[in-house]
Amino acid sequence: MTLLKVSNLSKKYVEKYAIKDISFELEQRKFFTLIGPSGAGKTTLLRLINLLEPPTSGEIEYNGWSLKTLHKKKMVNARREMGFVFQRPVVFSTTVKANVAYGLNFRNLPSDEIEERVHRALDMVGLHGFEERKALTLSGGEIQRVALARTLATEPKMLLLDEATADLDPANVALIESVLKKFNEEKKVTIIMATHNFFQAKRLGALVGFMMGGEMIEIGTADQIFNHPQDERTEAFISGEMIY
């Protein structure tokens, strides 16, 4: 079943397009990695999907809803089914537990359910026992795992990640990748992840999309994109021949 359908999506800032005429469909439970040079439009695409800003033209359909025509209440409901983890996470000057519970408090959940979700999410990211630690005293990798736990605790149907492991050490990268694979396979959550790391895209992405100059150049399996690219621009980028 198609969870996300993007049709002729464009975003223009002043006189320049950040993305232009992007179209693709993504089935539920897929793991989709986006690769491409800096400035390719990966972040903009994720922000539009997450309704953080409106497109200049085109349409996004999520779970059968046209996001262009949703009224305010359904827009909030759609966003609550999505989670977004940024490259530079924001944590509040309070405990790890309070940080992870932050999004849950807006959902009016019973306190015991919030408690259970927080502990379960922290267990998933390897931070059991960190509940009462001050979030701002943690290492960069631990802070990113707190941000991931905060998102996982909301139990999203679709998870968006923008270079979420780019600044982390190999141990934290491996741990987060393991969590994402488990979340995708066991919880059946659809994941879209932008990454500069080719090896990461190969390891994680059932589907890989190559973006350049605001366009979606090519989408295929990891084997197709990295070993048998159909577009010469994809091949030049993968081989390191492209200068940008």
N, C-alpha and C positions, 0 to 999 in steps of 0.2 A: 504494500500500500504506500502511495506517495505521501510523504509528510510535508515536504517543502517543494514548491514550484516557483522558480524565478523566471520571469518573462521580460525580455528586452529591458533589463534594469539599467538605469543610468543615473549618475550623480555628478552634477556640475557645480564647481565652486568658482564664482566670478566668470572667467573666460575659459577655464580648463576643466575637462572631464576627469574625475578621479576614477570612475568606471563607466563603461559605455556598452550598451546593448548586450548585457550578460544574460544568458538563459541556460537553465539546467533544472533537472528534477532529481530529488533525493528521496529514496525510499526509507521507511522507518528502519531503525536498527543499524544503518550504515555508518561506517567510519570514513569520513571524507577529509583528506588533508589537502591544503592549498599551499602550493609552492610558487616561487617567483621572486624576482629581485625587489629590493626596497622601492616603494613607490608604485608597485604594480597594481595596487587597489585592494589588496587582501583585507586590510583593516576596515576600509570603507565598506566593503561588501558585508563583513560581519556586523558592523554597526547598523547598516540598513536592515539586515535580517532581524536584528534584535530590537528594532524600532527605536533606536536611540536618535535617529534623525530620518526625515522623509526623503525618498528618492526624487530626483528631478523628473523622471519619467519611468514608465515600466510598472510592473506589478509583482507583488510577492503574495503567494498563497501558502498559508500554513495550516495544516490539518483540515483542509477544505475551506478555510476562511480566507477571503480576500482582505488582506491587512489594510488596503486602501479604504475600504468601506466600513470597517468595524467601528461601532460606536465606543465611547470611552470605557464602559464596563467590560466589554468583550476584549478591548485592546489590553486592559490590565490583566485579564485572564490569560490572554495569549502570551504576554510577557512573563507571567508567572510560570508558564510551562517551559520557559527558556532560561538557561543559565549562561553567564558570560564571565570568563576568567581572563584578566588582562595580563600583559607582560609585566607591568609594574603594579603589583597589588596594593590596594589601600586597606589598611587595618586601623581600627580605632584604638585610642589610648585607654584600653580596658583589658579585661581578661580574654584569654583564648575562647573560653566558653561563651562569653557575651558576644564576641565577634561572630562566632559560628551561628549563634542563635538569632543574629540580627534580622535576617530576612524572614525567619519563621515568626517573629513577633508581630509582623504586619499581617500575617495570615490568620490571626485569632485562633491559633491551635491551643489545645489544652496544655497546661504546663508540663504534665508528665510525658506527653508526646514530644514536646520540644526537647525535653531532657533526653529522651531516648534517641531522637534523631541526631542531636549534637554528639552524644557519645558514640553512636554508630559511625557518623561521618569522621570523627577524629580517629577512630579505630582503623577506618579504611585508609587514611593517609599516614598512618604510623605515628600518631600524636596522642595515643592513649596516655593519660596521666598529666597532660599539659593543660587541663581545663582551667586551673587557677593561675597559670603563669600569665604575666603581662605580655600581650602580643608584641609590643614594640621592643621587647628585650630579646626576641628570638632572632635567629640567623635569617638571611635572605631566603634560603631554601625552605626553612620552617614557616616563614611568613607566607610564602607562596602556597604551601600545603594547607595553611589555615584558610587562605582565600579559596582554595579548591574545596576544602571541607565545608565552608560556608555555602558554596554553590551546590554541592552534592546533597547537603542536608535538606534543600528545598525539593529534592527528587524531581529534577526537570525531565521533560520528555526529549528535549534537545539541548545539547551542551555546546557552546561556542568558546573557542580558546584562541587568543591572539598572541602567538609567540610566548606561550605561558611558561616555557622551560628555557628560554633563550639565555638567561643570565645565571643559570644554576650550574652547580657542580655535577659531575657524572652520577654520583650516588643519588642525588635528589631527582635528577632527570629520569633515572631508571625506576625509582620508586613511583614517581608520578605517571610514567608510561604504564607501569603495571596496574595502577589504580584505574587509569582510563580504559585499558583493555578489559579489565574485569567489569567495570561499570557498563561498558558497551555490550559485552557478551552475556553477562548475568542479568543485568537490569534492562537490557534491550533498549538502551538510550542511544539516540542518534547523535553523532558527534561531528562537528566541523572544526578543524584545527588548522590555523595558519602557522607555518613553520619555515625557517630557512634551512633546517637540517634535513638534507636528502635522506640520510640513513634513518632518521626518525620517521619521515614520510613513508619509507619502504617498510619499516617495522609495523607501523600502526595503520596505515591507510588501505582499506579495502578498495577505495577509490582515491585517485589523485587528480587534482586539477592544477594545470599550469597557467598562471596569470602573468601578463606583461602589458605595460602601457594601458592599464585599465580594462583590458580585454581578457576574456577566458579563452585562451588559445586552444587548449586541448584537455579533455577529461578521459581517463581510462583507468584500468587496473594499475597497480604499482608495477607489475611486469611490463605492461604495455608502455607506460610513460617512461620508465627508466631503461628498458631494454629494446623497445620497438616503437619509439615515438613516430607519430604520423606527420607532424609538422616540423619543418626544418628549424624553426625558432626554438621549439622544445628541445630538439637534439643539440642545438648549439649551446643552450643554457645548461643542460645536463652534462655535457662534455666539458664545460668550462671555456668554450671558445667564444661565447658571447661577452662582449665588452659593454658595460652599461654604467 
